[in-house]
């Protein structure tokens, strides 16, 4: 079964099978020593950059900022959900998330932004 | 590899979208296949329809493009009637109620809660009255902006309105320019005040004189590649071209075609022409335009009038067009402050009546989200200004009301991180009650944008506010980054982001403390922008002292995860069903 994964609204949403599932502005606690100097990064998600799937796990790379130290950077692949029986299920993103280091991949943001004219 | 959007555009785009739009309107929202919704919503933008955000399934924002913000006699009434009849939905705004129109920073009009089934009737009414939503959004020529009183302004050195009308007629619906790599924002200014804000557009025509055969001829200098979005703000670059008014369509079309053929269609983050200008440089843009896209010899740039620019510069006269101003023909235009650009439909209709009664019926929209009533005879000014409606839309507002600009925010927009319009109203009211600017400071611009798309143009304000999140007492709360000292003029400057992640309830206190420091430490007569200019970021950060005050912010929680921030039951599971197809 094919799962349609897209980044929409100028990087503001992760869409899975045409349903917006994960949005910017979430705060994630990342165990990601490479992201910043904090023991746990407290990341505000500002933009989705890439989405991929590893087995059943939906992963994203995002641009964001650690609100504890101010570092702005792009993450490795952060798990945000799983596809189970064809349906998307959230991973508990209130808990600590552990990204994998970046892998090669096409930078593939999509869709357009709103605006005022 | 082309993006999904480019693939969707290659299948159906431009004028042909209309027949599909009408088919779905007839068959019902549910006739759009689930797995095609993202594609169709992307395409509908070309016809001015933006699907609202999560939780508001089946409702659309509709943008009406009014070139240069000009509403001919009768057109404002049509907008008010459409807002009244169609722009209501399941959510009621606690400040603005139901049924309102938003005047935007690009001189357009936005209506919300539009249902697909109503689109054909709305289009019919708009088009019967000379209005359109065509290309109001999407990857093509957007609404053309300029000095809103073009053609009437005493400060105009070249007639921009006739040029804008011709560009609009030429490039709206032109299949050769209907599918560009990204949006294409054009500004044409004929006055010497800079009120067209050309510097922040993809393509800008600005008044300039050129000596030709011993005579000074007035026309336009050309700048390319401005824009504010995505943490990558750019001012438009001078490409060393002067053009006669009659040749503007050829040069504008040439540059649009250059963008069409050379813009990046594989990465939408890199697609705007500002990035192509970064890559090529202004010289290569000029050479390519000359060699491949125009069939006459381009003149080099003429003598501009940028040193006379006052609009949004932070000091001097005519920072905006609010208030009473004399037109070239001896009549007057009156700029009215519309706080955050939102006006209830009943007020829109009342204003249309007043414009008829006192003026020609014409109304214009500025890039500061305000309205302007034109053609008021001097003898009628006093009576006009005494009308009760203008207690709410004042021609002499408090600086904090006058200077407030805000984007749509999480109320309707998918991109925004925070609530904006109502918050900016709350900020302005609190500042008006609690903060005094120095006596000689009459204008103070505060722009609030919900995200980096920068629809409220935050980087060109005295105080720039941009949506963020932070933690306060361990809880995630809506926050704002604070930038200072932005503005346009001869030497435009983007705001410097000096203080990050201020919890939204501490922002009014921060601005109050900042203004206290400004008042105490400024040089005699010094503008806020000049004051910011001579201080280091760390000093400015110290002036911005976030503080809780008696200001209360009811929207500190994550408004993005509500179906509608102001609903009693605001959770996503309380979202209304898609509207019935009646």
Interface residues (C-beta under 8 A of the other chain):
Chain A: X4 X6 X8 X9 X10 X11 X12 X13 X15 X17 X18 X20 X23 X24 X25 X27 X42 X44 X46 X47 X65 X67 X70 X106 X107 X108 X109 X110 X111 X112 X113 X114 X115 X116 X117
Chain B: X1 X3 X4 X5 X34 X35 X37 X38 X42 X45 X50 X54 X61 X63 X65 X104 X105 X106 X107 X108 X110 X136 X137 X138 X139 X142 X143 X145 X182 X183 X185 X229 X230 X267 X268 X269 X407 X408 X413 X414 X415 X417 X418 X451 X452 X453 X455 X456 X467 X468 X469 X470 X471 X476 X500 X501 X558 X560 X561
